[in-house]
Amino acid sequence: MEVLLAIGLCAAFFWILAGRKDKHGPPPSSRRVPPKVRPVKNSAPFQAKTAHKVSPGYTLRGKAYVVDGDTVVIQKKQIRLYGIDAPEMNHPYGKKAKWALVNMCKGHVIRADISETDAYGRNVARCYLEDGRDLSEEMVKQGLAIDWPKFSGGRYASHEVSDVRKKLWLADARQKGRMHVWKEYEARQKNRAES
């Protein structure tokens, strides 16, 4: 009886040393099913100082909270969709782009293959649905985002719908470096709100 007790204590000790939190199944690092992650509700603007950075070449999996048409949060990490530009929330089609991405991600585990960190400290990733569809490509196909050749090398250009650059004229202006167009639009919006 004492031998069995000693063996049990040794086994428990080794479980603790190995970092095991449960008695059943493989260690957490080898599980195939990603852990359940509650979406992070972060409606505040992006803050580079408080962002959780991830090393390039890392893959995240989890439920996605959609911030806007080209930004999601997975496991408390803010992720910019690779190679596309969607309208901002206060721009024409901005809310429609966000809700299209929400509908695509809802109920799915998203895989985000981190490739780099952008100028604002966000992780840039190619994000995929469980069936392998690329979220960036799907947003471009729906006409709610445009290819950003500077970053994608033209990867999504062939998927753009006709006249999408006229429809998403503010995103197109940003890509062409015409930020005065943005400032004029936002000044008009501010004047309307004050009236």
N, C-alpha and C positions, 0 to 999 in steps of 0.2 A: 504494500500500500504506500509506504514511504517513497519507494522508487517511482511509482506512478505520479505522486505529488511532485517530486523533484523534476521529473520529465515535463510535467504540465507547467511548472514555474519557469523552467528553462525556455520552453516554447513560447510562453507569454512574454518573457524578456526579449526574445529574438523578434517577436512581432512588433514590440514597441521600438526596438532599435531600427527595424526596417521601415518604420514610419507607417505601419499598417493601422488603419482606423477601423477596419472591420475584420471579422474572422473568415468571411466567405469571399471567394472570387479572387481574381488577380489583383495586384497592387494598382492603385489609381492611375499611375503613369502608363499602364499597358491596356487600360480599358478601351474598347473600340467605340463605345457609345459616349458622346461628350456629356459632361455634367450639365444638369439643368441650370440655366442661368436666367434670372428674371431680367426683363428689359430695364435698362436704366432710363428714367424719364428725365432728360436733360434738355429743357426747352430754352435754356439760357444760351447766349452766343458762345461760340467756341473760345476757350481761354487756353492759349498755348502753355502758360505757366503751370496750369493744373492738369494738363493732359497726361494720361498714362502712356508712355511710349513703349513700343515693342520693337525688338531688333528686326531689321530686314531679314527675310528668309524664314520667318516664323509663320506658322499657320494657326489661326484662331477658328474655333467652331462654337456656334451657339445661336440663340435667338437674337434677332437684330431689332433694335429700336431705331426707327427711321427719323433722322433729324430734318433732312430735306431731300431733294431729288438726286443728290449725289453724295450724301453723307449718312452713315449709319454708326451705331454704337453696338459693339459686341464685346461681352465680358468687360464692361466699363472702359473699353478702348475705343476712341473715336477714329473712324475709318473713312477716308475719302475714296470713292470708287475710282478705279484706275481709268485714265484715258478719256474721260468724258467731262462735259460741262452741262449742268442742268440749271434752270433759272433759280434765282434766289426766292425765298418765300414771299417777299414783298414785290416781286416782279411778275409780269404776266405769265401765266401757266406755272408759277412756282408751287402753289398749293396742289394743283393737279398732278404735277410731277411727284411731289411728296406722297400723295395718296396712291398713285400708281405703284410706287416702290413699296409702300406699306402693304398693299394688296398682294404683291409678289412675295414678300418676305413672311407674311402672316402664317403662323403655324409651321414654319420650316426652320430647320437648322441650317444656318448659312456658314459656308467655309470661306474664310478670308485669307488669301495667300499674300502676306505683307511683302512689298517689294522695296519700299523706301519711306522716308518721312518728308512731307512737303514743307514749304516755306513757313506755314503756320503751325508746324509741329504735329500735324495730323499724320497718322499712318496711312499710306497709300497702298491699296490692295486690290487684287483681282478677286472679286467675290462671286461665289457660285451657289446656286440652289442645289438641293440634294440630287436632282436629276441631271446635274452637270451644266445647266444653263448659266451663262455669264450675265450677271445683273447689269453691267455696263452696256453690253450688247442689247439686252432686252429693253432698256430705257431708250436707247437710240432707235431701235425698231419701232417703238411706240410713238416716236416723234416728240418725246419729252426731254430729250437731251441731245447734244451734238458731240461729234467726235472732236477731240482736242489734239490735233496732229503733233503739236509741240511735245506732248507727253506720251501719246499712243503710237506715234509713227504712222498714223493713218489707219490703224487697226480696225476702227469702227466706221470709217468714212463710207464704205460700200453699203452699210446698213441704214444710212440716213434717208429719211423719207423726203420726197420732193418738197421744196420751198420751206423746209424746217428752219433754215437760217434766217428767213424773213420772219417766221413765226417767233423764233427765239432770238430776236434781234439784239437784246441786251447781252446775252451770253456770247453772241457772235462779235459784238463790239468789244467785249472784254478780251476775247482771243486776239483781236486785231490791235489791241493796245489803245483803243479809243475810250478811255475812262471818262472823258468829258461828257460823253453820251449818258453814262450812268449818273453822273452828278446832276446833269440837267433833268433827267427823269426823276430822281429822288427829290430835287428841289420842287418840281411840279407837284409831286405827291404830297410833300410837306405843306405846300401852299393850299392844296385842296382840303387837307385835313384841318387846317387852321380856319378855313372859310366857313 
